[in-house]
Amino acid sequence: MKRCRRLLSALLALLLLSGGPVSVPSSVLAAADSDVVSESAPESGEESLPSSISLTVSIFENVGRRWLLSPTQLSVPDGTGLGSLLSVLNQYAFLEDVRMDGSEILSITDEDGDVFPANPSVGNNWIMVVNGIEYPGEEGLTPPAAFSDGDTVQLVYESGGTAETDLSAVSTPDRTLSSATGSLPWEDSYEYALTTGSSWLRANVQTPFALTVLGACGVTVDHRYLTQVLREISEDTSPSGTQLAQDILAVTFSGISAENFSGRDLIAEMLPYPDLGRIESILGLIAYDSNQYEIPTDALNSRSAMLNVIMAGQNEDGGIAQVQGEESSVILTAFALISLAPYRDDATVGPCIEKALGWLAGEMGEDCLFSDQQLPSCTATGAVILALSSLSVPLTDERFTVGDQNLLTALMQFYNEGTGFSERTGRDPDAEATGMALLALESQRTGRNPLVLSSPITGSGTIDFSVSETVSEESSSEPLLDQETRMKVRVGLVAAVGGAAVAALAMLGVLLHWRNKYKKKK
């Protein structure tokens, strides 16, 4: 059961990583104030989504000084109170169990199974802090029955081991760029660039690459955008090897298994694809590992076959080239490292990675910029950042810093205020540079490679071609996807409005369905 909860928690994490709110349907909040918050999922229905509020929620254990739930932003129906909020966290496996008596917390069990019971006789208490005000607090001060938009809700477990609650202990922790030691702080300017860059890409580019980037960063796309890109993928029945790998990634980061997309098995199409070169093998291996797809070991394009093709491109200097012996490429080397990262412990792959990292370090300019075609390049710099994140190499690594300069400060030189990133400084934003920069920023914000799902998906999806492709902006209220797809497609952090709200409700319903499914198996 714990394993299933971790799987679900990881899936939810994909929706939360970008820092925006995830919408919660009101059906999830039913029966939240009962003595025991039930683990059974609510029945699905045609319930309309009520007006929503945004909350920042955290749970802190004050003796061990650790987070049971680090600060997380949620969008929940207006009128949500403490019981219904805890019900949400329990339903989505952020907590193992919650027990309440009316509005009082009896115990909370975290996802690791540790129980934190309230027992006032020995000084064990659960307290709530809303916008800095402690409840229960001074005499006559009662906790709010319902939270308001923008509230910060902190739950603190205070035991007899601490004399009093230290509210400074539950403030939002410093966000770090990597789980590795010596990482850099995450600054507001990076968050702003990630947000505005995603908005620019969504508004200006509708391609499989853009859909992959937006999905990996957890950014909302509406149903028209989603349907157009997926339709193009479905209708392209003879893609190149490079395009096929990109299609697999785009479908995967739409929440659909590439093994069952619109009647096609894109993975099966990749397995026998003839004459895959270096680039195709790099992208293909990244696509395989994005969703932990099972690949036959005897396939023409098995994982081991792709690894061999990739490493065969390494030159004596350590860099990777499209043709061995030709000049090594920063971008190709960085992407090769991204694809090789999951296999770093292999006796053959490990030395290849270290040699490539050494070459990349030597290619960095004095301003921490990497170049492509002998000119400072946003794509090259972003690709190196993503490669380092994939390998858990912090950006404080002395090989990739110069004085107080680092790769993130270098990347931000390509940012156009309020829009996207340009390939060369001082130019207009473009799709490739913006997409690469967003993946780099997301990787540093979360400390992981965003092109790898934390837990695998298996859902299928089909486009309904019987629906006209011509849909006006005003009349388009339903996606052009069939019901099964609408229930399984994840389109990022979906706000509770319009078609985006429909997608959020669908995804959350599917998570609850999977949760019940694994519970029954248990």
ZADREN-563884 format. One record per residue (C-alpha): residue in three letters; y, x, z. Coordinates in steps of 0.1 Angstrom, whole numbers. Layout:
# ZADREN-563884
type; v; u; w
ALA; Y; X; Z
...
END
This chain:
# ZADREN-563884
type; v; u; w
MET; 0; 0; 0
LYS; 24; 28; 9
ARG; 18; 44; -25
CYS; 26; 12; -43
ARG; 58; 9; -23
ARG; 68; 44; -32
LEU; 62; 36; -69
LEU; 84; 5; -66
SER; 111; 24; -46
ALA; 112; 50; -74
LEU; 116; 23; -100
LEU; 145; 8; -81
ALA; 160; 42; -77
LEU; 163; 44; -115
LEU; 186; 14; -113
LEU; 207; 29; -85
LEU; 211; 65; -95
SER; 243; 61; -114
GLY; 261; 49; -82
GLY; 269; 15; -95
PRO; 258; -18; -80
VAL; 224; -34; -88
SER; 225; -72; -88
VAL; 201; -92; -66
PRO; 191; -128; -74
SER; 196; -152; -46
SER; 159; -162; -47
VAL; 151; -129; -31
LEU; 172; -138; -1
ALA; 152; -169; 9
ALA; 138; -172; 44
ALA; 156; -140; 54
ASP; 165; -151; 89
SER; 129; -160; 101
ASP; 112; -140; 128
VAL; 93; -119; 103
VAL; 107; -110; 69
SER; 78; -119; 46
GLU; 64; -93; 22
SER; 55; -120; -4
ALA; 77; -122; -34
PRO; 97; -154; -41
GLU; 86; -177; -68
SER; 104; -171; -101
GLY; 125; -199; -115
GLU; 154; -208; -137
GLU; 179; -203; -109
SER; 214; -195; -120
LEU; 230; -164; -105
PRO; 258; -172; -80
SER; 290; -153; -76
SER; 283; -118; -62
ILE; 298; -93; -38
SER; 294; -56; -37
LEU; 282; -39; -5
THR; 275; -2; 4
VAL; 245; -1; 27
SER; 230; 26; 48
ILE; 205; 30; 77
PHE; 207; 60; 101
GLU; 184; 71; 129
ASN; 206; 87; 155
VAL; 181; 109; 174
GLY; 164; 127; 145
ARG; 198; 126; 127
ARG; 182; 114; 95
TRP; 187; 87; 69
LEU; 162; 59; 66
LEU; 183; 47; 37
SER; 211; 69; 24
PRO; 243; 50; 13
THR; 234; 27; -15
GLN; 256; 2; -34
LEU; 242; -33; -40
SER; 256; -64; -57
VAL; 243; -94; -38
PRO; 252; -132; -39
ASP; 282; -142; -20
GLY; 273; -155; 15
THR; 247; -127; 21
GLY; 242; -120; 58
LEU; 223; -93; 78
GLY; 189; -111; 76
SER; 191; -117; 39
LEU; 203; -82; 32
LEU; 174; -67; 51
SER; 151; -90; 32
VAL; 163; -74; 0
LEU; 156; -39; 12
ASN; 122; -50; 24
GLN; 113; -68; -9
TYR; 123; -38; -30
ALA; 103; -13; -8
PHE; 132; 6; 6
LEU; 117; -4; 39
GLU; 81; -9; 49
ASP; 87; -39; 72
VAL; 115; -57; 90
ARG; 112; -80; 120
MET; 140; -102; 133
ASP; 147; -129; 159
GLY; 176; -149; 146
SER; 203; -124; 139
GLU; 188; -97; 161
ILE; 168; -68; 147
LEU; 135; -64; 165
SER; 122; -35; 145
ILE; 125; -17; 112
THR; 97; 3; 96
ASP; 108; 29; 71
GLU; 90; 36; 38
ASP; 70; 64; 55
GLY; 56; 39; 80
ASP; 76; 51; 110
VAL; 85; 22; 133
PHE; 119; 19; 151
PRO; 116; -9; 176
ALA; 145; -24; 197
ASN; 138; -21; 234
PRO; 170; -23; 254
SER; 152; -16; 287
VAL; 147; 20; 276
GLY; 179; 23; 257
ASN; 165; 17; 222
ASN; 189; -5; 202
TRP; 198; -14; 167
ILE; 235; -17; 161
MET; 255; -27; 131
VAL; 288; -11; 119
VAL; 308; -30; 94
ASN; 338; -12; 80
GLY; 339; 10; 111
ILE; 336; -18; 136
GLU; 306; -17; 159
TYR; 285; -49; 166
PRO; 276; -57; 193
GLY; 308; -43; 206
GLU; 336; -54; 229
GLU; 330; -87; 247
GLY; 337; -117; 224
LEU; 334; -96; 192
THR; 306; -112; 172
PRO; 291; -99; 140
PRO; 301; -116; 107
ALA; 277; -143; 96
ALA; 283; -132; 60
PHE; 296; -100; 45
SER; 326; -98; 23
ASP; 331; -80; -11
GLY; 336; -43; -6
ASP; 321; -41; 29
THR; 304; -10; 41
VAL; 274; -19; 63
GLN; 258; 7; 84
LEU; 228; 1; 106
VAL; 222; 27; 133
TYR; 191; 31; 155
GLU; 203; 43; 189
SER; 176; 54; 214
GLY; 175; 65; 250
GLY; 177; 100; 237
THR; 214; 96; 229
ALA; 241; 86; 253
GLU; 262; 67; 228
THR; 264; 61; 191
ASP; 282; 88; 171
LEU; 298; 69; 143
SER; 307; 102; 125
ALA; 270; 107; 120
VAL; 267; 77; 97
SER; 295; 85; 74
THR; 286; 90; 37
PRO; 270; 125; 34
ASP; 283; 151; 10
ARG; 266; 145; -23
THR; 250; 176; -38
LEU; 242; 186; -73
SER; 206; 197; -67
SER; 179; 196; -40
ALA; 178; 234; -43
THR; 196; 255; -16
GLY; 231; 265; -24
SER; 241; 235; -46
LEU; 277; 225; -54
PRO; 295; 195; -41
TRP; 298; 164; -63
GLU; 335; 157; -70
ASP; 353; 125; -79
SER; 363; 140; -112
TYR; 327; 144; -122
GLU; 320; 108; -112
TYR; 350; 96; -132
ALA; 339; 115; -163
LEU; 304; 101; -160
THR; 317; 66; -158
THR; 343; 67; -185
GLY; 321; 88; -208
SER; 293; 63; -205
SER; 318; 35; -214
TRP; 330; 54; -244
LEU; 295; 60; -257
ARG; 284; 24; -252
ALA; 315; 11; -270
ASN; 314; 35; -299
VAL; 278; 45; -306
GLN; 247; 24; -312
THR; 218; 47; -318
PRO; 184; 55; -302
PHE; 200; 87; -288
ALA; 229; 67; -272
LEU; 205; 41; -258
THR; 184; 69; -243
VAL; 214; 85; -226
LEU; 227; 52; -213
GLY; 193; 42; -200
ALA; 187; 76; -184
CYS; 221; 73; -167
GLY; 215; 37; -156
VAL; 244; 22; -176
THR; 246; -14; -187
VAL; 243; -24; -223
ASP; 245; -60; -234
HIS; 217; -78; -253
ARG; 234; -74; -287
TYR; 236; -36; -283
LEU; 200; -35; -271
THR; 186; -57; -298
GLN; 204; -39; -326
VAL; 190; -5; -317
LEU; 155; -18; -309
ARG; 154; -38; -342
GLU; 163; -7; -361
ILE; 135; 13; -344
SER; 110; -15; -351
GLU; 120; -17; -388
ASP; 118; 20; -394
THR; 81; 23; -400
SER; 82; 58; -415
PRO; 104; 79; -392
SER; 106; 117; -393
GLY; 89; 135; -365
THR; 123; 141; -348
GLN; 133; 105; -351
LEU; 99; 93; -338
ALA; 104; 113; -307
GLN; 139; 100; -302
ASP; 125; 64; -308
ILE; 99; 69; -281
LEU; 126; 80; -257
ALA; 149; 51; -266
VAL; 122; 25; -262
THR; 110; 41; -229
PHE; 145; 41; -214
SER; 148; 4; -224
GLY; 120; -3; -199
ILE; 93; -8; -226
SER; 62; 13; -230
ALA; 62; 31; -263
GLU; 25; 24; -265
ASN; 32; -13; -270
PHE; 65; -19; -287
SER; 69; -48; -312
GLY; 32; -45; -322
ARG; 34; -7; -326
ASP; 20; 22; -306
LEU; 47; 49; -311
ILE; 27; 74; -291
ALA; -4; 69; -314
GLU; 19; 75; -343
MET; 30; 108; -328
LEU; -4; 121; -320
PRO; -16; 128; -356
TYR; 19; 134; -371
PRO; 15; 163; -395
ASP; 33; 197; -394
LEU; 54; 193; -363
GLY; 78; 222; -361
ARG; 96; 237; -331
ILE; 123; 210; -327
GLU; 98; 181; -332
SER; 74; 196; -306
ILE; 102; 201; -281
LEU; 114; 165; -284
GLY; 79; 152; -287
LEU; 68; 169; -254
ILE; 99; 156; -237
ALA; 90; 121; -250
TYR; 54; 124; -237
ASP; 65; 134; -203
SER; 94; 109; -200
ASN; 69; 82; -190
GLN; 38; 103; -182
TYR; 21; 90; -213
GLU; -16; 98; -214
ILE; -23; 121; -243
PRO; -58; 130; -255
THR; -65; 167; -252
ASP; -81; 168; -286
ALA; -52; 152; -304
LEU; -35; 172; -332
ASN; -3; 170; -313
SER; -16; 172; -277
ARG; 5; 186; -249
SER; -12; 220; -251
ALA; -7; 221; -289
MET; 30; 214; -285
LEU; 34; 239; -257
ASN; 19; 266; -280
VAL; 43; 257; -309
ILE; 73; 258; -285
MET; 63; 292; -269
ALA; 55; 307; -303
GLY; 92; 305; -311
GLN; 102; 329; -283
ASN; 117; 361; -296
GLU; 115; 395; -279
ASP; 149; 389; -264
GLY; 136; 358; -246
GLY; 154; 332; -266
ILE; 138; 305; -287
ALA; 144; 302; -324
GLN; 133; 276; -350
VAL; 116; 304; -368
GLN; 104; 333; -347
GLY; 123; 365; -356
GLU; 155; 347; -365
GLU; 185; 346; -342
SER; 177; 328; -309
SER; 196; 295; -303
VAL; 212; 286; -270
ILE; 207; 248; -276
LEU; 171; 252; -288
THR; 163; 275; -259
ALA; 178; 251; -234
PHE; 158; 222; -248
ALA; 127; 243; -248
LEU; 132; 249; -211
ILE; 136; 212; -205
SER; 103; 205; -222
LEU; 85; 234; -205
ALA; 98; 227; -170
PRO; 69; 204; -159
TYR; 45; 232; -167
ARG; 63; 261; -150
ASP; 34; 268; -127
ASP; 11; 276; -156
ALA; 3; 313; -159
THR; 14; 314; -195
VAL; 44; 291; -194
GLY; 59; 305; -163
PRO; 67; 340; -177
CYS; 80; 323; -209
ILE; 105; 303; -188
GLU; 117; 333; -168
LYS; 123; 353; -199
ALA; 142; 325; -216
LEU; 163; 320; -184
GLY; 172; 357; -185
TRP; 183; 355; -221
LEU; 204; 324; -215
ALA; 222; 341; -186
GLY; 231; 369; -209
GLU; 246; 345; -234
MET; 270; 329; -210
GLY; 307; 337; -216
GLU; 331; 350; -190
ASP; 344; 314; -185
CYS; 308; 301; -180
LEU; 308; 285; -214
PHE; 279; 287; -238
SER; 285; 289; -276
ASP; 269; 274; -307
GLN; 278; 290; -340
GLN; 299; 316; -321
LEU; 322; 289; -307
PRO; 323; 274; -272
SER; 301; 243; -273
CYS; 299; 212; -251
THR; 264; 205; -263
ALA; 252; 240; -256
THR; 268; 241; -221
GLY; 255; 206; -213
ALA; 220; 215; -225
VAL; 219; 246; -202
ILE; 230; 225; -172
LEU; 202; 200; -180
ALA; 177; 228; -183
LEU; 186; 243; -150
SER; 184; 209; -133
SER; 149; 204; -148
LEU; 139; 237; -133
SER; 156; 231; -99
VAL; 179; 261; -105
PRO; 212; 255; -86
LEU; 244; 260; -104
THR; 254; 285; -77
ASP; 227; 309; -90
GLU; 246; 341; -95
ARG; 233; 345; -130
PHE; 253; 313; -140
THR; 286; 318; -121
VAL; 316; 339; -127
GLY; 339; 342; -97
ASP; 348; 306; -87
GLN; 338; 293; -121
ASN; 306; 275; -127
LEU; 289; 255; -155
LEU; 303; 221; -144
THR; 339; 234; -144
ALA; 332; 248; -178
LEU; 317; 215; -191
MET; 348; 196; -179
GLN; 369; 216; -203
PHE; 355; 194; -231
TYR; 363; 161; -214
ASN; 390; 139; -229
GLU; 406; 120; -201
GLY; 394; 84; -198
THR; 371; 87; -229
GLY; 342; 110; -238
PHE; 335; 147; -245
SER; 343; 167; -276
GLU; 321; 194; -291
ARG; 350; 218; -292
THR; 379; 218; -268
GLY; 410; 199; -278
ARG; 392; 177; -303
ASP; 383; 140; -303
PRO; 351; 129; -285
ASP; 319; 126; -304
ALA; 284; 111; -298
GLU; 263; 142; -294
ALA; 286; 161; -271
THR; 293; 131; -250
GLY; 256; 122; -247
MET; 246; 157; -237
ALA; 275; 160; -212
LEU; 264; 127; -196
LEU; 228; 138; -192
ALA; 240; 171; -177
LEU; 263; 153; -152
GLU; 236; 128; -143
SER; 211; 156; -137
GLN; 235; 173; -114
ARG; 245; 141; -96
THR; 209; 132; -88
GLY; 193; 167; -87
ARG; 166; 158; -112
ASN; 160; 156; -149
PRO; 171; 121; -159
LEU; 149; 121; -190
VAL; 118; 118; -168
LEU; 111; 84; -151
SER; 102; 87; -115
SER; 74; 62; -120
PRO; 56; 51; -152
ILE; 63; 18; -169
THR; 37; -2; -189
GLY; 56; -33; -201
SER; 54; -43; -238
GLY; 82; -57; -259
THR; 87; -76; -291
ILE; 117; -85; -311
ASP; 119; -121; -323
PHE; 127; -117; -360
SER; 129; -155; -365
VAL; 163; -154; -349
SER; 192; -147; -372
GLU; 207; -113; -370
THR; 242; -128; -374
VAL; 253; -138; -339
SER; 290; -143; -331
GLU; 305; -127; -301
GLU; 314; -161; -287
SER; 281; -179; -292
SER; 258; -151; -283
SER; 246; -160; -248
GLU; 209; -152; -251
PRO; 193; -119; -262
LEU; 175; -117; -295
LEU; 144; -105; -277
ASP; 114; -127; -269
GLN; 108; -139; -234
GLU; 83; -112; -225
THR; 108; -85; -235
ARG; 137; -101; -216
MET; 115; -100; -185
LYS; 107; -63; -189
VAL; 136; -45; -205
ARG; 157; -25; -181
VAL; 193; -20; -194
GLY; 207; 0; -166
LEU; 228; -12; -137
VAL; 235; -47; -147
ALA; 266; -65; -133
ALA; 262; -101; -124
VAL; 281; -115; -154
GLY; 271; -129; -188
GLY; 241; -115; -206
ALA; 240; -85; -182
ALA; 233; -108; -153
VAL; 203; -123; -172
ALA; 189; -88; -177
ALA; 193; -79; -140
LEU; 176; -111; -129
ALA; 148; -104; -153
MET; 142; -68; -142
LEU; 143; -77; -105
GLY; 118; -105; -111
VAL; 95; -80; -129
LEU; 97; -56; -100
LEU; 87; -84; -76
HIS; 58; -93; -99
TRP; 45; -58; -100
ARG; 48; -56; -63
ASN; 26; -86; -58
LYS; 2; -73; -84
TYR; -3; -40; -66
LYS; -5; -58; -33
LYS; -34; -79; -46
LYS; -52; -48; -58
LYS; -48; -33; -24
END
